[in-house]
Amino acid sequence: MINHALLDNVAHKDVRIITTRSARYGDNIASISVFPSEFRRVQAEYPIVFREDASEGHFEPVALLGLEGGENLFLEDETWNARYVPLMIQRQPFLIGFQQHTEGGVPVREAVIHIDMDSPRISESEGEAVFLEHGGISPYLEHVTAALKAINEGHKYNRGFSDALVQYELLEPFTLEVGLNDGNKFKLMGFHTIHEEKLNALDGDALASLHSNGYLEHIYMTMASIANFSVLIQKKNERL
């Protein structure tokens, strides 16, 4: 059962958050959603590919952390061995919720912060304080709030980004066949990447449209990130 609660400086005054990165806190995942506002830092560490969300009818960019389910090759003991941790990881165990109220007779939908009270990261004895002694928000919560704001805005941006990629037929499915040092082989499937030939064939008007919305820059960052597949394969071999 989901146990999400509206964050409150009275009810949660003693809550602390364990920020250690470890499988026991749910960090053993092979992919995570990312947003164009963080692409510059994500593409320096992880491959960025696209996953189709059939229920929503669009594609979302994800960073690959491993090559098979439940595998995060950047986790070593209780350390995340990369220079940048994606926003969707940084924000845990907090999430965005919405409240509706009326202003001047007009319904207004307001984003608010919720906390997953069943998260193993929650403690009252260790970790980062959420609230200060007299009720103010801590620097840690300020950081989480900024991350949640970027995520909220990123979801909206990703929809337009996805629509543009589909409009210009710039996504293609791919299969990565990997041969490991121990002789085992496996295939990575189920993701899409940028169709470079179709991108290179776009006319000036299409390129101008992509550029004006900021999409062209993010397309090239996605393409550059593919070089990081070699990093994943190297890490996989080191663990054999």
C-alpha positions in Angstrom: 0.0 0.0 0.0 1.3 3.4 -0.9 2.0 5.6 2.1 2.6 9.1 0.7 2.0 12.0 3.0 2.0 15.7 2.5 5.3 17.0 3.9 4.6 18.9 7.1 7.1 20.7 9.5 5.1 19.5 12.5 4.3 16.0 11.7 7.7 15.4 10.1 9.9 17.6 12.4 12.1 14.7 13.4 12.4 13.0 10.0 15.9 12.6 8.6 16.9 11.1 5.2 19.6 8.6 4.7 21.4 9.7 1.5 23.8 6.7 1.2 23.6 5.1 -2.2 23.0 1.4 -1.9 21.0 -1.5 -3.3 19.3 -1.8 0.1 17.8 1.6 -0.4 16.5 0.8 -3.9 19.3 2.1 -6.0 19.8 -1.2 -7.8 18.0 -0.2 -11.0 19.2 -0.4 -14.6 17.6 2.8 -15.9 16.1 6.0 -14.7 14.1 8.9 -16.3 16.1 12.0 -17.0 15.3 15.5 -18.2 16.8 17.8 -20.8 17.8 20.4 -18.1 20.3 17.8 -16.8 21.4 16.3 -20.1 24.7 18.2 -20.1 25.7 16.4 -16.9 24.0 13.1 -17.6 25.6 12.7 -21.1 29.0 12.9 -19.6 28.4 9.7 -17.5 25.6 7.6 -18.9 24.1 6.6 -22.2 20.8 8.4 -22.9 18.2 6.4 -24.8 14.4 6.6 -25.2 11.8 4.3 -23.7 8.3 4.2 -25.1 5.5 4.8 -22.7 2.6 3.0 -24.4 0.0 4.1 -21.9 0.9 7.8 -22.5 1.7 7.5 -26.2 5.1 9.2 -26.0 8.8 8.5 -25.5 10.8 9.5 -22.4 14.5 9.8 -22.2 16.2 7.5 -19.7 19.8 7.1 -18.5 21.1 3.5 -18.6 22.8 2.5 -15.3 23.1 -1.2 -16.1 22.8 -3.7 -18.9 20.2 -6.0 -17.3 17.3 -5.7 -14.9 18.1 -4.8 -11.3 21.7 -3.9 -12.2 23.3 -0.5 -11.4 26.9 -0.7 -12.5 27.7 2.6 -10.8 27.0 1.3 -7.3 30.1 0.1 -5.5 29.6 -0.8 -1.8 27.7 2.3 -0.5 29.0 4.7 -3.1 27.6 5.9 -6.4 30.7 6.0 -8.6 29.9 8.8 -11.0 30.2 12.6 -10.9 26.5 13.1 -11.3 23.5 11.4 -9.9 20.2 11.9 -11.9 17.5 14.1 -10.4 15.0 11.2 -10.0 17.5 9.5 -7.7 18.4 12.7 -5.8 14.8 13.5 -5.0 14.0 10.2 -3.2 12.0 9.7 -1.0 10.2 12.9 -1.9 7.8 13.3 -4.8 5.5 15.9 -6.3 1.8 15.9 -5.4 -1.0 18.3 -6.3 -3.6 20.1 -4.3 -6.5 22.0 -5.7 -7.9 25.2 -4.1 -9.8 28.2 -5.2 -8.5 31.7 -5.8 -11.0 34.3 -6.7 -13.5 31.6 -7.6 -11.1 29.9 -10.0 -9.8 26.4 -9.3 -6.0 26.4 -9.0 -3.9 23.2 -9.1 -0.8 23.7 -6.9 2.3 21.4 -6.8 3.2 20.3 -3.2 5.9 18.1 -1.8 4.9 14.6 -0.6 7.1 12.1 1.2 7.0 8.3 1.0 6.8 7.3 4.6 7.5 3.6 3.8 10.9 4.5 2.2 13.9 2.7 3.9 15.7 6.0 3.7 13.6 7.6 6.4 15.1 7.7 9.9 15.0 9.8 13.1 18.5 9.0 14.1 20.7 9.3 11.0 20.9 11.1 7.7 20.1 14.7 6.6 17.6 16.7 8.6 14.5 17.8 6.6 13.5 20.6 8.9 15.5 22.9 11.2 15.0 22.9 15.0 12.5 25.7 14.9 10.6 24.5 11.8 12.4 26.2 8.9 13.5 24.1 6.0 17.0 22.7 5.9 19.6 23.2 3.1 19.0 19.6 2.2 15.2 20.2 1.7 16.0 23.3 -0.3 18.1 21.1 -2.6 15.3 18.5 -2.9 12.7 21.2 -3.6 14.9 22.5 -6.5 15.2 19.0 -7.9 11.4 18.4 -7.7 10.8 21.7 -9.4 13.2 20.7 -12.2 11.5 17.3 -12.5 8.0 18.9 -12.7 9.1 21.3 -15.4 11.0 18.5 -17.1 8.0 16.2 -17.5 6.2 19.0 -19.4 9.3 19.7 -21.6 9.8 16.0 -22.3 6.3 15.7 -23.8 7.1 18.5 -26.4 10.5 17.0 -27.0 9.0 13.6 -27.6 6.3 15.0 -29.9 9.0 16.7 -32.0 11.1 13.5 -32.3 8.0 11.6 -33.4 7.0 14.3 -35.9 10.3 14.2 -37.7 10.7 10.4 -37.3 13.9 10.8 -35.5 13.7 7.7 -33.3 14.6 4.2 -34.2 14.7 1.0 -32.1 18.1 -0.6 -31.6 19.6 -3.8 -30.3 22.9 -3.8 -28.5 24.7 -7.2 -28.7 27.3 -7.5 -26.0 30.0 -10.2 -25.8 31.6 -10.3 -22.3 35.1 -11.4 -21.3 33.8 -14.6 -19.8 32.3 -15.7 -23.1 28.7 -14.9 -22.2 26.6 -12.9 -24.6 23.3 -11.0 -24.2 21.2 -8.5 -26.0 19.9 -5.1 -24.8 16.5 -4.4 -26.4 13.4 -2.3 -25.9 14.9 1.2 -26.3 15.1 3.7 -29.1 17.9 6.1 -30.1 18.3 9.0 -32.5 18.0 8.1 -36.2 21.1 9.9 -37.4 20.4 9.6 -41.2 17.0 11.1 -40.8 18.4 13.9 -38.6 21.1 14.7 -41.2 18.4 14.7 -44.0 16.2 17.4 -42.3 15.7 20.7 -44.2 16.5 24.1 -42.8 13.0 24.8 -41.6 12.8 21.6 -39.6 16.3 22.2 -38.0 15.3 25.8 -37.2 12.1 24.6 -35.5 14.1 22.0 -33.4 16.7 24.6 -32.5 14.1 27.3 -31.5 12.6 25.0 -28.9 16.0 23.9 -27.6 15.5 20.3 -28.9 18.4 20.2 -31.3 21.0 20.7 -28.6 19.4 17.9 -26.6 19.4 15.6 -29.6 23.1 16.1 -30.1 23.8 15.5 -26.4 21.8 12.3 -26.6 23.9 11.2 -29.6 27.1 12.0 -27.8 26.1 10.0 -24.7 26.0 6.8 -26.7 29.8 6.6 -26.3 29.1 5.7 -22.7 28.0 2.2 -23.6 31.6 1.3 -23.6 31.8 2.5 -20.0 28.9 0.2 -19.0 30.5 -2.8 -20.8 33.8 -2.1 -19.1 32.1 -1.9 -15.7 30.2 -5.1 -16.5 33.4 -7.0 -17.4 35.2 -5.7 -14.2 32.5 -7.4 -12.1 32.8 -10.8 -13.7 
